[in-house]
Amino acid sequence: MGWREVTRSGLIGLGLLVLAGCDTLPPTPAARPVERPAGLVPPPAPQGPSANSLALAKYYGRLEADLLNRGLLRRDGGGPDTPYTDTDLARNFERIAFYDEYAQGAGFRPSSGRAGGLRKWEGPVRMAVEFGRSVPEAQRADDAAMVSGYAARLARVTGHPISANSSKPNFHVLIMGEDDRDQAIARIRQIVPNAGPSTISIFRDMPRTIHCLVVAFSGESEDFTYRRAIAFIRAEHPPLMRQSCVHEELAQGLGLADDSPQARPSIFNDDDEFALLTTHDEELLRLLYSPALKPGMTADQARPIIHRLLAVRSGGPV
């Protein structure tokens, strides 16, 4: 459903600001300011969402209704109509964990289609939600509770230390609206001071077809070990689509960076059949955070380990 890019910190370029010369106008005589007429007060600041924000909310509301009417955005996690085998899991894991949907550090340009190294977090993942000024208080409470509950689920599934509401977060979940775009850009520059133009433009120039996204950053000279991530969730989404964005982007920010049309039942599939993390997706996360799979492993190196892990899961030989 959403869009995500995984950007290595070493590949983030710092933009250069070039100032063009300009002619200087001659000074003009100082004029006495006109006094404000008695009783005149400045116009009140605009209240409520802007026309652009309202239009987005209306668009996403219609979109969610259409998807639900077509039997999509399922919340059942998969069932008898969506069976999958260990062969399916191995194939889908390789596609989703070793490939990218978009080229690293290149905005919305599709990736080359070549497999890369395995990426994951080795240290604790500390999530925190930050809201834009336009987000109502009631929505903030609901969304914060939703992210906290989902973080606890991710921790159970992966066996990795993942928590929410941290005072020292390294996984920032920004739930902000169209009217909060300047606030979001300023905050992203604080979180990643060396973010280059391509990274900033991803957040600044999001078309409405991009529902949400996550950008994960590796550490210095650690190309495949994540140290920081930023997920951006549009506040204009209706509740189910907002929850769907949280489920997909936070899971992808852990290292499952791509989608596959063969993955079913799965949120890592652009068909929008499933809104929330499925049993199949939990299996992928368990594989990813198995200690046997190391950051930087190639698909060829990981393949026999994946098959062994799946055989053990099914009660087969160790």
N, C-alpha and C positions, 0 to 999 in steps of 0.2 A: 504494500500500500504506500509506504513512504519511500523516501530516497535517502541513501546514506553513502558517505564517502569515508574511507579510512586513510588518513593522512599521516605520514611519518614526520616527526618534528624536524628531522634533518632535511626534509624536502620542502619545508615551508620557506618561501622566499620573502625577504623584506623589501617592500616597495621603496622606490626612490622618488621623492617629491621634487619636481623640476619647476621652478618659478620662471615664467616668461617675463621679459622686460616690458615696461609700458611707459608711455609718455606721461609726464606730470602736468596736471592742469594748474593754471595760475590761481593764487588764492583769491577768494571772493570776500567782499566786505562782510563783516559780521552783522547780522540782522538781529534786532530785538525780538525775542520770542513773543508770539501772540498769547495773551493771557487767556486761560480757560474761562468761559462764561460761568457765572455763578450758578451753582446747582447742577452743573453737568458732571456726570460721573462716567468713568470708562466703562465700555460694554463688558458684561460678564463673560468670564471664560467659558468656552463651549463645554457642555456637560453631556455625558453619555458617549457611546461609541460613534465613530465617524461613519460617513456614508460607505466608505470602502469596507470597514469592518462589518457593518450591517449586511452589505452585499455578500461578503464572504460567508457569514453565518447562514444566510439564506441559501446560498449555493451548496454548502456542505450539508445543510439540513435536507435539501431535496435529494442530494446524492445518497445520503444514508437511507432515506426512505425508499429510493429506487433499488438499492442493493438488497435491503430487507425484503422488499416485494418480490425480488427474484430468488429468494431463498439463500442469499449470501450473508456474509458476516456472521457465520455460525459461531455459537459459544459453547458447543457441546464437547469440544476437544477431540472429535472424531468418534466413530462408532462402527457398527457392523458393515456399513456401506463404504468404509474407508480402510480396508485392511492393508497392512504393509509387512514386509518381511525383513530379515536381517540384510538381505541383498539390497533391498530398497534403501535401508538406513545407511549402509556403507556407501552406496552411490550418491545419495543425497548429501551426506556429510562431506564427502570429497568435493562436490560441486559448490556447496555453500560456504565451507570453511577455507578453501584454498583459492577461491576466485573472488574478483571484485565486480560489482555491477558497473562502476564508474572508475575512470583512470585516477590514480592517486595524484592529488594536488592539481587536478585539471578541471575543476568545476563539474559541469554536467556532461563532459565528454565521455562516451562509453569506453570501457576498458579495452585493452588489447585482446582479451580472451585467453591470456596465458595464466597458468597456475602460479601462485606465489607460495611463500612459506606460511606455516601455521601461525596465527596470531591469537594471543590471549593475555589475560592479566595473571601475574604471578603474586603480586602483593594484594592486600585487602582492597575491596572496591567499596568506597564510601559515597553513597548517593545522597544528594540533597536537591530539593525542589525549590526553584525560585520563580516568582510570579511577576508578570508585568503589572504596571500600575492600573491597567484597564480591567484586570480580572476581578470579578466580584468576590466578596469575602466568602459567600456560601460555596462558590465553586472552588475556591482555594482549599477550604477544609475537606471537601470531597476528594479532590485530586491528590492532596497530600496523603490522605489515608489510603487511597488507591495505590499510589507509588510505594508507600511503606509496606503494604501487604504484598505487593508484587516482588519487591526486593527480598522479602523473607522467603517467598516461594523460590526465587532464583537461587538463594543460598541453600535451601533444602535440596533442590534438584542437582546443583553442581557440586555440593560439598565444599564450595569455596567461600571464604569470608566476604559476604556481601551484606551491607547494612544500609539503612536509610536514616535521614535526619541527622547526618553527621555535621559537627561544627567545623571539621576540616575535610570537606568533600574533595574527591578527585573525579567524580562522575556527576556533572552538573545537568540537571533536568530543568530546562527553561520552558515554562508554560506561559506563553506571551501572545498577545494579539497583534493585529496589523498596526494598531495605534501605539504599540510598544516597540516598534522596530528600532528606533534610535537607542532606546534603553537597552535592547538586546545586543546591539552592536557594541555599545560602550562596555557592557558587561563581558562580552566575549574577548574584547581587547584586554580587559583586566585579567581574565583567566589565562589567556595565551598571549602574553605581550609581544611575542615575535610572530604572531599570525600574519601571513602575507596576504596580498590582495586577493588571490584565488580563494583562500579560506573565508575571508570576510565577505566576498561577493556571493558565496554560497548562501549565507544567511540573509544578506541584504536584498538579493534579487530573486528570491523564491517565487516562482509562478504558482498559481493556485492549484495546479495539477500536482505539485509537490506538497503532500499533506503534512509531512514531518520528516525529520532527518536526524542522523547522528554522525558526529565526526570524532574519531578516536585518534589519540596521539601516542606515539611510542617515546621512550626515553632516549637520552643521548647515547649513541652507539649501541642501541638496543632496538633494532628495526622491527622486531616481532613481539616485543613485550610492551603491552599498553601501560601507560602511566596516568593518562588523563582522557576524559571524554566529555563531549557536550552534546546533549540531545535537545532538539528544538521541537516543541509540540505546539501547534496552533491552538490558541484559546478559543477561536471561533467554532471549532468542531463541536457537534453535539456529543453528549456523554459517551456513547458507545464508540464512536470513531476516535474520540480522545483516548479512551482506554485502549483501543486497538493500536493506536500510535505508540502509546507507552509500552505495550507488550512487545511490539516489533522492534522499536528502536533500542530499548534497553537490552534486549536479548542480542541484537546485532552489535551493539556496543561492547558486548563481551567477547566477540570474535567471530560470529557467524555473519559474515559481511555480504553475502550474495543471496540471490533468489534462484529458484529453479522451478520451471513449469512441471517437472516430474515429482516434486515434493508434495505429498498428500498423505494424510491431512496435515497442513502446515500453514503457518503465517509467512513462511519464507517462500512465498509464491505470489505473483502479482495478480492472481485471478480473484482475490478478495473473497474466496469461499469461506475462510475462517478469520474471525476477528481477533481471537485470543489464542495464546499459546496452547498447543495441542500436546497429546501424549507423544506423538512422533517428535515434536520439537524438544520436549524434555529429554528424549533419548539422545538427540544431537548435542544438547548442552552437557549431558553426563559424559558423552564421549570426549567432547572438547576439553573438559576439566579433569579428565583422567590424568593422574601423574605420569602415566607412561607416554603421553603425547606432549612433546616439548615445543616451546616457541621456536620457530625457524625451521621445523621439520618440513621436508617436501612431501608431496602426496605419495611419491614412491616409497619414501622412508616410513611414512605413517600407515600405509595400506595394510601390511601384515599385522601391525599392532591393532588396527581397527577391527580386522576380522577376528583376531584372538579375543579382544574385549567383547565383541558381540557373541562369540561362541560361549564365553563364560557366562554372560548375561542369560543365555538361553539354556544354561545347564549342561553345556558341552564340555569338552576337554579344556584344561587350563593351558 
